[in-house]
Structure formats: C-alpha cells, structure tokens
Amino acid sequence: MIASLTAGEAMAEGAFDKTLTLDPARFAVVNVTVDGKPMVLRRYDAVYVGKPVAMASEQPARRMGPGGSPSGADTQTLADPLTYQKLSIFVPETASETSAIILNVNNGGWFASELQSDIQDGGAYRSDSDTDKAGAALAAGYVYVDIGSRGRGILAADGSLPGKAPAAVIDTKAAIRYLRLNDTALPGSAERIVITGTSGGGGLSSVVAASGNSPDYLRHLAELGAAGVAEDGTSSLNDDVFAVIAYCPITDLGHADMAYEWLYSGIRTEENTADNRWGERAKAASAELAAAYPAYLDGLKLTRADGTPLTSATMKAAITDEVRKEVERHVAAGGTIPARGEDFEITLRQRGGEKTLVLQNDWVTVENGAVTALDFDAFLGFVAKTSALKNVPAFDRSANTGNEGVDGENSLFGAATQAYSNFSAFGWNNNEVKGDGSGPDDTGQDWASYTSGAGAALAEQVRLINPMAYLRTEAQAAPYWYIRHGMIDRDTSFAVELSLAAAARMDDDVKSVDFRLPWMTPHSGDYDVREAYAWLAGVLGR
C-alpha cells in the first residue's frame, strides 16, 4: 500500500497552500435545533482549489428525468461561478479534535453538483430519523462538510466541457486535501473523514475510498492547484479517507453493460424493458454483452466472505444468498411475507410523495422464518416489475444499437470538446454516428486498438473513476466500508455491487465491509441513517 505521510516525511509545500489556508476566525454563525434542543454551528465557506475552473454564466439546466437522465433543454444562470469547487464546513459546539468529518457529495448520475447545503440557519434536525444524516452527524458531534464538484453537464467560460471524467474525483480529492491542510485550524480530524453519497455519488465515494494517495491523480490535482501539490508534482498531503458510506454506487462503467445483460437478458421482455424497446437489435446486443461478462468477472479472481470463489459460476447463487438473508432479516424484524400467489404491497418513497405497488409473490416461500424456496429468475422478473429495465446497452447507450441522441453515461467521457464518447468495447465497436469522434467509422480502429494507442486518454478516464481498478493495489483504501444497494434496485447489476464489496473485503487496507440489499428498497440513499450512523460509531470506537 502507499504509506501515509508523516510530518517528518513531508515533501515540498504545495504551490497554493498559503492561498488555501483557512482563517478560523472567519465564519458565519448558524443556529439550528437538533432533537429539539438549540445548537450553534460555525459555518466556513471556501474555494478548495487554487486554480478553480472559470465557468460560463449560463449553464444547461440539469433537471433529472427517469433513469438519471437530464430532462428539459432550458438554461439556468449560475449565481456563483465557483459553486462547483466550493465547500461548506459546519462545526458544532460539541466537536472535538478527534471528531469524525462527514464529507457529503451531492453528485447524482455523475452530473455536476452545485454546492448545496444539507444544513440551514433555523433548521430543525433529528438523530432519531432514518432519513436525516445531518441530524445524526450533528447529534454525534461530527463536523459536516458539503462540497460542490464538477461533473457532466456543465459548461466552462471558454465553451469547453470541464466535467468530463475524472473531474468529480479530482475535485473530491482536492476537497479532502483542503481539509487536511487546515486540519489543525478547526475541530474534527482529517484522519477520520467519512465520505458518503448516493448513485453517482455512491460511485464517486467508492472510487475516492479505493484510490487514496494514488499518484495517478497528481497531474490533474496540480492543474487545479490542489492543496499539498508542489510545483515539481510531488505531494505533501494525503487524500485517503477513513470510511465510506455508499448507497447504490454506480461503478465499473466500462463493464456495467455486460454485467447488466448477463443478469437480466434471460428475463427481458418488451413489457419490462423501458419504452418497450426489446426488438431484434436489442436482443442481439444483449446476448453479445451477456456472453462477454463471464471472462471479465472470472478474471477479477474474487472470493466471498467465506473464502469460496465468486465467479460467473457462483455469482447468481451469491446474489440469491444475499436476497435470502434480507428476506429472513425482514421476517425476524416482524415483517410478513405473502404466500405464493398472494400480493406484496410495497410503498416507495419518491419525489413528489409515496407510491404503492401491489405485486404478486411468485418467487419466494418462507416457513417458520426461513426461506425454503427462492426462484432467482422469478425474483429478477419481480424487480423488473417494480421499475422497467434500462434499454440496451444500459450505460454506454449513445450512437449504437439504434439509440438516438445523447443517452446513458456517454457525456461523462471523451475530450472536453466532445458532447459524448462511447467508453466500452461494445459501444465503441458498434458506433453508428459518423463524425462524432467515436468508433471505427471515425478512427479506423476498434476499441482495443484505439485505447492502446491514440485513445489511451479515454481508457484512462474509464479507469480513474473505477474503484475496481484501485482496490487490491498499492493505493490506500479506506479501512471501513458500508455499502447498500436496494433489493429492488435495477439501476445497475447486483453483480457489480457484490463484486465491489468482495474486492473491498479482499484489500489488505480494509478492516471490514458491511454490505446488504435492503428490503424492498429501490434506487435511493440515506434511508437507513440510524443503522448507518450506529455502524459508524462502532468503527470509530475501535
């Protein structure tokens, strides 16, 4: 692993460290109540890099539509041109020098995130809520930090697209370095940073937690004037974190399409595929993608917690076991399971209110608190009834297989002058749009040839946002991992999430991994705050 720097081993001072030094006397007072009692916080706002990217005053509006895609084509005026590289630090009166620091990333879908604060003057927060992480953190005396970060969907003043991968990761690492630079100025320990996020933010949190102190990011950090990066490119500060709380992390994008079809192709129908797009081309693409996944999965050489292999031959059984355990937890907690042929009633929390689904139980039998039968394919079909499956491919969708427009995660990749780029072998090799800069039609090269030569930068983009590329390497991984992916979340393959948990568990730096598929939970986060923060209190006390 990469050893953490000590004071005696520190290299040259960062080129912008003096500029980025926080004045502890410059703060705003924020008055809140926590569990009904008044609490006074100090709020510090700062730009966390020495060379922030100049942003255009008019930005594309990024209202999120179904499946995490932007909806609408309006623009919005950027009130604060530095919002994507700023942070807010909230210090409660009860914080000490050893208090944990909660680093909250608001990135969703790998889109850019303006600085948004979970804590407002006059706000009321509670530690006995399953959805109030700010309340849980403040009640525990933790320092709470919100950050803005670049990501896809933003426009620079020069007309370029500055949110391409790995921008969000670089910004988050720069924020961590800022906290380390100013560690002695405020309560809270930068050696106890806990990063947390949901969906794209869960993916962002995971790769930051996996890749601590990797030199792969130094060039990008230097370009922004991040704390601790000297003019000669050496680093005097670390960017590893203590723990990660990641909800439904969208990760391993270069292989996520294969994992998705490997899991779902056998139960796809026109009815359970988004927009009924399950024609002959989609079927052929699904089959090709599914067939490619086993070689990749087997090559990871993963094992389960009991030491048995986690491979293409055992992954579905491993997922089944996680589902079984969750069913039995639900029953043990007093929940009921309808008999086969009877109905589940599932209440989903969504934007705009709650939604109740009534779906037949055609997949699980429980007797005396134990699962006695579980039909895995029927379970997958059940998941697809709660929310239609993504189109084929699920992620690298633009410009192939008849898909029109910029769709999926493609806008995260490519040069800053490109609207999008295919980022997987299938997407690239099947690109159908002449002149978009992707595919053999424009480059004369297939994916393997292109990314081993002229397209090495594109391959690097994919790698730098993938935690699987850094776990079990010399990078300093977070010691403690809390990963949740909902039991009915179809936004990525269960195989991706189990693989992430397994790779983390196998990393020498990692001391524990707490992984679950929470009962009847869709794509969402921060729904089990009391459980998550009880877990955090436990690992902090070790």
N, C-alpha and C positions, 0 to 999 in steps of 0.2 A: 504494500500500500504506500501512498505518498504520505510521508510523515508531516505532522503539523509543525509549523514554525514556532520556535520559542523566541523570547526577546533576544537571547544571545545569538541566535542564528539568523536574525532578521537581515534582509538584504537592503539595498538602497531604498530610500524613501520614495514613495510613489510621486510621480510628477505633479499630481494635482492634490496631494494630501493636505497642503495648507489651505487650499481653497475649499476643500470638503470638510474641514474641521468644524464641528458643531459648537456653537456658543450655548452653554447650558442655561444662561440667564435669559435667552430669547425664546419665550414660549407664550402660548395663549392658555388661559385657564378655561377648562371645560367642566361644567357641573352636571353630573348625572346622578341617577339613583340606581343602586344595584341591590336587588332583593328588597326594595322598598326603603333602603337607607341611603342617605346622601353620600356621594363620593366626589372628591375633587381630583381632576386629572390635569396633568400638564401635557399640552399638545405641541409637538415640534414638527414643522413642515420644512422640507428641504429638497433640493435637486440633488440626486445621489451620484451624479457623474460630472466630471469637469468639463466635458465637451458634449452637451446634450444636442440631439439632432434637431435642426430647425424644421418646424412643421408648417404646412400650409394652413392658412386661417380658415379655409373652407374644407371640411372633411366629408367623405361619403358617410351617410348615416348607416349605422350598423344595427338596425333592429333585427333581432334574431327570429328567424322563422322556423318551421318544422325541421327537425333533424339537425339543428345547429347551423343552418344556412342563413345568410343575411336576407332580409326581405325589404322591399322598397328600394327606390333609387334616388331618394332625396339626399340633400346635403345638410350638414349642420355646421354652424360656426363654432370654432374651437375657442372657448372662453379663455383657456390658459394654454399657451403654446408649449409649455413644459410639462403638461399633465401626464404624459406617458413616461416620464423619467423623474417623477417626484414620489416622495413618501411622506406619510404622516405617522409620527410616533406618539402613542398615548401612554403616559406613565402614571399609574395610580399611586396614591399616597402610601399604600401598603407594600409597594415594590421594594425589593432589596437588591443588593449587588449580585445575588445568585438567582434572582427570579428568571424564569423562562421568558423568552421573547417569542410571541406568536407572530409569524410572518405570513400575512394573508394575501394570496394572489387572487385577483378577480378575473383573470383570463378565462374566457369561455370559448370553446371551439378554436382555440389558438388564435382568436381575434385579439386585436389591440385592446387594452383596458385603460381607460382614463383612471386617474387617481380617484377612487371612491371610498368614502369612509363609512365603516360599519357603526361608528360611534359619533353621536351628535350632541351638541350642547343641549341640555334639558331632556335628554333621552332617558328612558327607563329600561333597565336590563335585568335579566334574571338568570340565576345559576341553576334553577330547577326546571328549565325548559330544554326540550330536546332539539330546539332549533336556534338557540341563542348562544353562539360561540363567543360573542363579545362579552355577554354576561358571565359565562363560565370562566373566561380568561380574567376579567377584572375581579371577580369574586375570589379567585385564587391568587391575586396579586401579581399576575403576569403583565409584562409590558406587551402592548398590542400595536402591531405595525401594519398599516395598509400601504400597498405600493401600486403605482401605475406601471405599465410595461408596454412596450411596442408589440406588435403582432400584425397579422394580416389585416388588410382593410384600411390602412392609413396612408396618408399622402404627405410627403415631405415638401418643403418650400420650393425645392428645385424640381418638383414634379416626379421624383422617384418614389419607389415603394419601400420605405425603410423598415417594414415589419417582417420581412422575409426571415425564415429560419436561418440562424438560431437566435434572432433578436430578443425574443421573450426570455430565453435562458440567459443570455448575456446581461440583460437588464436586471434580472433577478439576482444573478451572481454579483453584479455591481452594487445592488442594494445591500446584500449581505456584507460585502466588503466595507461599505459605508458604516454599517452597524459595528463592524469590528474596529474600524479606525476610531470610532467615537465611543468605544466600549467603556472607558473609564470616566466619561463625562456624565453618564446617566446611570440610574439603576437598571437592573437587568443584565444578564450575562450573555454576551455574544457567543459563548461556548455552549449555550443552551437554546439555540434557535430552533424553533419548530415550524416548518413550512407546511402550509395547508392550502388546498384548492380542490375544485370540482371540475370534472370533464377535461377540457383542455387544460384547465388549471391544475387538475389532478395529474395530468401528464407532465405539465411543467414542473410541478412539485416533485414528481418522481425522478425526472432526469436531473434536476438540481441535487436531489438527495443522493443519487447514484454517482454523480461525477465530481464530487468535491475535490478541489485543488488540482484538477486535471490541467496540464499545460496546454491542452488543445484549444482552450478558450482565451488564452492570454492575448493573442493578437487582436481579437475582437474587443476585449476589455480595454486594451491600450488605445484603440481607436476612439473609444468613448471617454477616455480619461478617468477610468475607474480607480478607486482608492487602492493604494498599495502596488500599483503597477508603475515601475520606474521607466525612464526614457530608454534604457537598454533592454526593456522587455522582461526583466526579472520581477519577481513578486515578493513583497514583504508581508502580505496578508493572506489569510486563508478564506475560502468560500464554501467549506463543508458545513453541514448542519447536524444538529443533534438528533432530530427526529422528523418524521414526515407523517402527516395525516392526509391521505389521498383518497378522494371519492371518485369512483368510476373513471380512472385515468385513461385517457385516450393516448396510447403509446404504440411504439413499434410500428409506425405508419407504413414503413417500407414493406411490411409483411402482413399488415392488418387485413387487406383484401383477401389474401389467401386464407387466413385464419377464419374469416367471416364465412366464406363459401364452404370451407371444409366442415364447419359446424352446421350451417343452415341449408346447404344446397339440397339435401335429401328431403327436406320438408317444405321447400318453397312451392308456392302455388301462385297463380295470378291474383287470387283473393288476398293472400297475406304478404304480397310484395307491394311496396309503395307505388301508387299510381297504376297498379295492375300491369306493371312493366315486366312481364315474365314471358317474353317471346323467345323465338328460336335463338337469336343472337345472345340474349341474356343467359339462356340455358347453356349454350356452348361456352361462354365466358366463365360462368360459374363452375362448370365441370373442369375447365383448364386451371382455374385458380385453385380449386379444391385439391386437385391432383398434385399441385406444386408444394402444398404446405407440409406434408409429412417429412420431406427431406430437410426442410428448414428446421422444423420442430425437433426432429431427431438429432440434428447437428448441434443443437444447444446443449445436449447432454445434461439435462435437468433431472433432479430427483425430487420426490415428495418428502414431506417432513419425516416419514418413517424410513427414508433411505432407498425406497424402491424407485425404479426408473419412471420418469414422467416423459412419455414418448407419444408418438402418434397412435401406438397400440394401446396405451393406457390412459390417455388424456380424457376420453369420454367417461371412463369409469371414475376418474378423479373428480370430474365435474359432477357426476351423479352422486358421488360420496358427499361433496360439499352441499348439494341440494338436500340430500337425505338428512344431513346433520342440521340444516336450517329448519327443515320440517319438524324434526324432533325437538329442537330448541323451542319452536313455536308452541308445540303441544305442552312441553314441560312448563312453559310460562303461562299456561292456562288457555291457550288458543285451541280452536277446534278445526278439524279437517272434515269436510263433507265426504260422505261415502261416494264411491264411484257412481257416476251418473247424476249426482246431485251438484248443486252450484256453489262455487266460491262467490262471495261478494267482496270486491276489492275496492277500497277507497284510495284514490290517487290525489295527492296534493299537486296542483298545477297553477300556473299563472292565471289569475282570474277566479280562483276558487278550487273546490274539490270536484272530483268526478268519480262516480261509482260504476264499476264494471261487474257484470254478472256473467260468469263463465263456468262452463261445466267442468267438473273434475273428471278427466279421462286419463289421468296419468299416475296417481299415487293412491296407495292403500295404507292405512295406519291402523294397527291393532295394539291396544294396551300401551299406547305411547310410542310405539316403534314402527318404522316403515317396514312393511312386509313385501311390498311390490312397488316398483317405480319404473315406468316406461319412459326411457330417455327421449326418444323421438317424439312421443306424445307431449312430454314436457316442453320440448323446443317449440312444438306447434302451439302449445298454450301460451308461451312467451310471445310468439308472433301474433297471437290474437289480441294481446294487450296493446301492441303497437306494431304497425306494419313494418316488415323488414326493409332495410335500406335497399336501394337499387343496386344493380351490379355494374361495375365494382362499387363497393360501399364507400371507399375513401378517395381513391385516385380515379375519379369519375369523368372529369372533363375530357372532351375531344376523343373519346373512344367508345366503341360498342353502341353507337347511335345516340350517345348522350350529348345534348346540346347545351351551350352556354358554359359559364364557369361554375362548376358544381363540385361538391366534395371539398377536400382539403388542398386542392392543387394550388390555390392562390398563396399558400404558405411557402412555396418553393420557386426556384428559378432566380434569375438576376433581378436586380431592383428595377430594371426597365421592363420586365415581363409581367403581364397580367397574371399568368399562371405557368406552371410547368408540370408535366407528368413526372412522378417521382418513384415509380415502381417499374419493374421489368414488364409486367403485363400492360400497364397504362402506356408506357413509352412505346413498346413494340407495336401496339395496336392504335397508336395515334392516327387520327383521320383528318386533321385540320392542317392544310398546307399553309406555311407562313407563320405558325405560332411559336416556332423555335423548338418544338418538342418532336421526338420521334424520328424514325429512319427517313421519313419523307422530307424532313428539313435538314438533317445532319448526315444522312447516308450511313448511319451507324445504329446498330441495335443497342439495347441498354448496357449489356456487358462491355461492349467495345467503347461506347461513349463515356461511361463512368470510369473506365480505367485510363482514359486519356483526357481529351478536351473537356469532358464533363465531370472531372474529379470534384469540382466545387459543388456540384449538385449532389453527388454521393455524400460529400462531407456534410451538407445541410441535413440530409436524412439521418446521418449518424449522430450529429451533435444534439439532436432533440430526442434521442432514443436511449432510455435508461438501460436497455438490454446490452447496449454497446459498452457500458461502463461498469456494470455490476460484474464482480469476479475479475476485476482488473486492478491496476495499481492506483486507480482513483480512490479517494477516501469516501466511502459510502456512509450514510447516516447509520448509527448503531440501531435505531429503533424505527420500525415501520408499522403503520396502521393503515390497511388497505381495505376499502369497501367497494363492492360492485353489486348493485341490486339484483335480486333473484329474478326479476322480470325485465332487466335492462338489456335491450337488444342493440344498443348503440355501438358496441364492439363485441368481439367474440369472447365468451367466457375463457377460451383457451389463452387469449392474450393476457388476461388478468391472472390466471393461475400460473402462467409462465413467469410473469413479473414477480409474483410472490415467491415462487420457487427460486428464481435467480437471486433475489434479495436474501432469502434464507441461506443460500449457499455461499454468500460473500463472507470472507473472513472478518470484515469490519462489522458485520451485522450481528447484533446480540439477540434480537427477537423480531419476529414478524407476526402480526395479528391480522389474519385475513378471514373475511366472511362474505357470504352472499345474502345480505339481509332480507328477511321475509317480505315477499310481495312488494319489493321496492323497485321503482322504475329508475330511469337515468336522472340522478339528482344527488345532492350532497347536504351535509350538515343537518341530517335528520336524526342523528343519534348522539347529540352533543354530550349528554350526561355520560354515556358509555365511553365516548372518545376521550373526554377530559378526565374521567376516572382512570382510564388506561394511561394517559399522560402523567397524571400524578404518581401512578405506580412506577413508571420507568424513571421519572425524575428523582424518586426516592431511593433508587438502587445505588 
